[in-house]
Amino acid sequence: MVEEKNSEYFKERQSNDNEPDRLHNHYITITDSNGIKFGFIDDSDLDSKIKSDCHNIFNEIFNAKN
């Protein structure tokens, strides 16, 4: 959803393989016995609003209070 919402932003950026940039080039998920964790790779230069949107959606899905 975030990548689609910001499609023009990603089309204007180039990834390391000279293709349009994609959101999956910037984040990491870790799953262990405590659950799933979401974060961004250290050298991600994505706009802070996009990062915030990703964290919000992740929390809505995986940390929702019932």
CORUR-V370248 format. One record per residue. N is the residue number from 1. PSI is psi as a letter, one per 30 degrees, with the letter a starting at -180 (* if undefined). Layout:
n:psi
N:PSI
N:PSI
This chain:
n:psi
1:e
2:e
3:e
4:e
5:e
6:h
7:e
8:e
9:e
10:e
11:e
12:f
13:l
14:k
15:l
16:f
17:g
18:g
19:l
20:k
21:l
22:l
23:e
24:f
25:f
26:f
27:l
28:k
29:k
30:k
31:k
32:a
33:f
34:f
35:a
36:k
37:k
38:k
39:a
40:k
41:l
42:e
43:g
44:k
45:g
46:l
47:k
48:f
49:e
50:e
51:e
52:e
53:e
54:e
55:e
56:e
57:e
58:e
59:e
60:e
61:e
62:f
63:g
64:k
65:k
66:*
